[in-house]
């Protein structure tokens, strides 16, 4: 049909709502959440073929304490520096310099899964409750 133009843009009903930051970053505690398959070295790794669980990472952990168990994205950058997918050391340096108030007492990680309905109905609500319990002022989401 001539002159009809492009179809109107539609947003998913599952899109993440924007929430403005309630206070300056210098007074905000930050929680990291990743889908890169990061886990603490003392915790069981994610199942590479698919895993609907999430892992809690201690807020005082550093990249040297962490491992990656996910085979579904290139690892060149993460093998060189885990901070490329979970900037935990970089965030600690920002806190030490006063750019952010600090890190939350825990961070969280998920890994690969194709069971999207299950993570939407179960894992993500559980993860959201876990994040809420550590009371961060802001959450930084990263992917693998």
N, C-alpha and C positions, 0 to 999 in steps of 0.2 A: 504494500500500500504506500504510494508516494506521499511524502511529507509527514508521515506518521511519527518519525523520529524514533529514538531508542526507547525501549521499554523502561518504565520507571524503576529506580533502584529499590529493592526490597531488603530489609534487614531481617536476619534470622530472629525468631522469637527467643532464641537461646543466646543472643549476643550478651556480652558482659556490659553492664551499665557503667558509665563513667561516674566516678566518685571523686570530687575534688579533695585535695589534701587539706586536712583540718588544721594543720600547724606547720611552721617552717621545718624543712628537713633537719636543720641543726637541733631541733627538739624532738625529732621523730625516731622511734625504734623501728628497724626494718626487718621484715621476715622474707626469706627467699623461698620460692616455690618453683621447682623445675620438673620438666618431663623428660630429662636427659638420662634417667636411670642411675643417678648418683646415690650411693649409700655409704654409711660409715663402715670402715674396715671390719668392725666387730659385729656388724649385722649381716644377715644372709643376703646374698646378691639377688637381684630380680631374675626371674625366669626369662631367658632371652626369647623364647618362642611366644611369650605373651604373659603378662602379669597384671592383674587388676588391683594389686595392693599399693600402698605407699609406705615410705620410710620416713621416720622422724630423725633428723640430724641435729645433734646438740648445737646450741647457739655458739658455744666456744670452740667448736671444731674448726680445723683449718684444712686446706686442700690436701695436705700431706696425710690427713686422717681418713680421707675419702677415696672411694673407688667408683668406677663406672661399670655397670652391667647392662649394656644395651648394644645390640649389633645392628640397629636399624638407621644409623646415620654415620657419615664419615667421622672418624676419630682423630684426624690429623691435628686439629686445634686442641681438642680435649686431652690428647696424649701429650702435647707440648705444655699445656697449662689448663688444669681442671677449672680454673677461674673463668675460662671462656664460656662455660655453660652454667657454672654456679659461682658467681664472683664473691665468694666468702672471704678470701684474703683481702681483696680489693675493698670490700665493704668494711672490714675491720680497720684497714688503713684510713678510710674516710671517717670512721668513728673516732679513731685516735687523733685525727687532725681537727675534729670538731665540725665536720661537714654534715654528719648525722649524729643523733644522740647515742646510737648504739645498735647492736643487733638484738633481735628477739631471742628469747631463751631456747628457741628451736626453729629449725627450718624443715622443709618437707620436699620429698621427691617421689615422682612416679616414673614409670618406664613404659615400654611399648605394650600395647594391647590392641586387638581388633574388636574387642567386645565393648563397643561404644555405648550401647544401652546400659550395660552393667556398670560401667564407670560413671555414667551420667546419673543413674538411679541410686547407686550405693557408694562407690568410692569417692566421688566428688563431694557429696554432702558430708561424708565422714571426714574428709580432708578439710573442708571448710570449717567444720566444728573444731577440728584440731588446731587450725590456724587461729580461729577466734579465741581459743583458750590461752594462747600465748600473748594475746592482747597487743599485736603490733599496731603501730600508727600507719604503716604503709607496707604493702606487699609487692615485691618485685618478682614477676613471673618470667621464667626463661624456658627455652625449649632445647631439644637436642637435635 
